[in-house]
Amino acid sequence: MLAIVRRYEAAGFRAWPAAAVHYDGTWVVRLTAGHPAKRLNSVNPLDPGDTQHIADRIG
């Protein structure tokens, strides 16, 4: 099941590319300033087991 979710996430990342992508461990931070589609700005955990410092990552 997780493999299918990762494929959908990858397809979404390619469909709406961000201007800047940063990695924080297994989390992806996608940023595009000044774009009306707020979906482009997101924090995406790629590993559901990577739960350290969640408040700092999304805050």
BELDAMO-V413482 format. One record per residue. SS is DSSP state (~ for helix, > for strand, _ for the rest). PSI is psi in radians with two decimals (NA if undefined). OMEGA is omega in whole degrees, 0 to 359 (* if undefined). Layout:
# BELDAMO-V413482
<<SS;PSI;OMEGA> <SS;PSI;OMEGA>>
This chain:
# BELDAMO-V413482
<<_;-0.75;181> <~;-0.61;179> <~;-0.67;178> <~;-0.75;178> <~;-0.76;180> <~;-0.63;178> <~;-0.71;177> <~;-0.73;177> <~;-0.81;180> <~;-0.72;178> <~;-0.71;178> <~;-0.70;178> <~;-0.69;180> <~;-0.58;181> <~;-0.63;179> <_;1.35;182> <_;2.51;178> <_;2.69;178> <_;-0.60;180> <>;2.39;178> <>;2.22;179> <>;2.55;179> <>;2.33;175> <>;1.60;188> <_;-2.14;178> <_;0.31;177> <>;2.51;178> <>;2.24;176> <>;2.06;183> <>;2.23;184> <>;2.36;172> <_;1.84;183> <_;2.49;173> <_;0.28;180> <_;2.36;183> <_;-0.40;180> <_;1.76;184> <~;-0.23;177> <~;-0.44;181> <~;-0.44;178> <_;1.90;185> <>;2.78;173> <>;2.14;187> <>;1.98;175> <>;2.18;180> <_;-0.27;178> <_;1.95;182> <_;-0.27;179> <_;-0.18;181> <_;1.51;185> <_;0.15;182> <_;2.41;173> <_;0.68;182> <~;-0.80;182> <~;-0.68;179> <~;-0.63;183> <~;-0.63;183> <~;-0.10;184> <_;NA;*>>
